[in-house]
Amino acid sequence: METINKGGRMADGLWFSWVLSGSGWATCLIRDGSSQRRDVVSYCTDALADLLHSVAGLYGPGCVERFSFDLEPAEVRWVLRGRGADVHIAVRHFPDMSASFDAPDREAALVWSSTQPRRLLAHVVAEAAGAVLRTHGEEGYRARWVQHPFPSAALHDLYRLHLQHDSCALAHDLPGKA
């Protein structure tokens, strides 16, 4: 079952949303059936593109993908570990992004974790990013995110990989051509 609400996507108990919440800011929310993590992410990094590229990377030979969101001054680092058809998601918090660049994951506090089927993670992330594009368009996204354009190529790549490799019976609302 899939539900849609305010820029977020939920499929089979996994919810993800990415909502532009101001000039240069986005609110990211992920939750499963038992817990959630919400962060207000800065435009200092190309955060949505990094997320899309990392989830797409789960379809390759590597087993681990990492990316960080700048919370000014803190950092949350997402570590995605492929485990067969599943992905273990660990979100770790560093108090100061400028001091955590080379720090190993274990030096950060684990603030959220869940293991989910890759197909669900890819689905909710791609659908939420697609909702951002449909809501704001590329020009509107750039005007609000300021530093970076909308990551259209990364979104289309994730949709392509998801539809090619996952047996996903959920509805897909692909923006433009995938």
C-alpha positions in Angstrom: 0.0 0.0 0.0 1.2 3.5 -0.9 0.0 6.8 0.5 1.0 10.3 -0.5 0.8 13.3 1.8 2.5 16.8 1.8 5.5 15.9 -0.4 6.1 12.6 1.3 5.7 9.0 0.3 4.9 6.0 2.3 5.1 2.4 1.1 4.6 -0.7 3.2 5.5 1.2 6.4 8.4 3.2 5.2 7.9 7.0 4.9 10.2 9.5 3.3 9.7 13.2 2.6 11.9 16.1 1.3 10.2 19.5 1.6 11.8 22.8 0.7 11.2 24.7 3.9 12.7 28.1 3.0 15.5 29.7 1.0 18.3 27.2 1.1 16.6 24.8 3.6 14.8 21.5 3.3 13.1 19.3 5.9 13.9 15.7 5.5 11.8 13.1 7.3 12.2 9.3 7.3 10.2 6.9 9.4 9.4 3.3 9.7 6.8 1.6 11.8 8.6 2.3 15.1 10.7 5.5 14.9 11.5 8.5 12.8 14.3 11.0 12.0 13.7 14.6 11.0 16.4 17.1 10.0 16.4 20.6 8.6 19.1 20.4 5.9 21.2 23.2 4.5 22.0 24.0 0.8 25.7 24.0 1.6 25.9 20.6 0.0 23.9 19.2 -3.0 22.0 17.1 -0.5 19.1 15.8 -2.6 21.5 14.8 -5.4 23.8 13.1 -2.9 20.8 11.1 -1.5 19.6 10.1 -5.0 23.2 9.1 -6.1 23.7 7.0 -3.0 20.4 5.1 -3.2 21.2 4.5 -6.9 24.6 3.2 -5.9 22.9 0.4 -4.0 22.3 -1.2 -7.4 26.0 -1.5 -8.1 28.7 -3.8 -6.9 29.5 -1.8 -3.8 27.8 -2.8 -0.5 28.0 0.6 1.3 27.0 4.1 0.3 27.6 7.2 2.5 26.5 10.8 2.2 26.1 13.7 4.6 23.6 16.4 5.2 24.9 19.8 6.5 22.7 21.0 9.4 24.9 24.1 10.1 26.9 23.4 12.1 26.1 19.7 12.7 26.2 16.9 10.3 24.1 13.8 9.8 25.8 11.1 7.9 23.7 8.4 6.3 25.3 5.0 5.9 23.4 2.6 3.6 24.6 -1.0 3.8 23.2 -3.4 1.2 22.4 -6.8 2.6 21.0 -8.9 -0.2 17.6 -7.5 -1.1 17.6 -5.3 2.0 19.4 -2.1 3.1 20.4 -1.2 6.6 20.0 2.5 7.0 22.0 4.1 9.8 21.8 7.9 10.4 24.7 9.2 12.6 25.0 12.7 14.1 28.2 14.7 14.4 28.0 17.9 16.4 30.2 19.9 14.0 30.5 19.1 10.3 33.8 21.0 9.9 35.4 18.6 12.4 33.9 15.4 11.1 35.2 15.3 7.5 37.5 12.3 8.0 36.0 10.9 11.2 34.9 7.3 11.2 31.2 6.5 11.5 31.7 5.0 14.9 32.6 8.5 16.3 29.1 9.8 15.7 26.0 9.1 17.7 23.6 6.7 16.0 20.3 8.6 16.0 18.2 6.4 13.7 18.4 3.1 12.0 16.2 0.7 10.1 16.5 -2.3 7.8 14.2 -2.0 4.7 13.9 -3.7 1.3 15.9 -1.8 -1.2 12.9 -1.6 -3.5 11.0 0.3 -0.8 13.8 2.7 0.0 14.4 3.4 -3.7 10.7 3.8 -4.3 9.9 6.3 -1.5 13.0 8.4 -2.1 12.4 8.6 -5.9 8.7 9.4 -5.4 9.4 12.1 -2.8 12.1 13.7 -5.0 9.7 13.5 -8.0 7.1 15.3 -5.8 9.5 18.1 -5.2 10.1 18.5 -8.9 6.4 18.4 -9.7 5.7 21.0 -6.9 8.5 23.5 -7.7 9.7 22.7 -11.2 13.4 23.0 -12.0 13.4 26.8 -11.9 11.4 27.0 -8.7 13.7 24.4 -7.1 16.8 26.4 -8.1 15.3 29.6 -6.8 14.6 28.0 -3.4 17.6 25.7 -3.1 19.9 28.5 -4.4 23.3 26.7 -4.7 22.4 23.7 -6.8 20.0 22.8 -9.6 17.4 20.1 -9.3 19.2 16.7 -9.7 17.0 15.6 -12.7 19.6 13.1 -14.1 20.1 11.5 -10.7 16.4 11.1 -10.2 15.8 9.6 -13.6 18.8 7.2 -13.0 17.3 6.1 -9.7 13.9 5.5 -11.3 15.5 3.6 -14.2 17.5 1.3 -11.8 14.5 0.8 -9.5 12.2 -0.2 -12.3 14.8 -2.4 -14.0 16.0 -4.3 -11.0 13.2 -4.3 -8.4 9.9 -6.1 -8.5 7.9 -3.1 -7.4 4.1 -3.4 -7.8 3.5 0.1 -6.3 2.4 3.0 -8.5 5.1 5.2 -10.0 4.6 8.9 -10.8 7.6 9.5 -13.0 8.2 13.2 -13.7 9.1 13.6 -17.4 10.9 10.8 -19.1 12.8 8.3 -17.0 
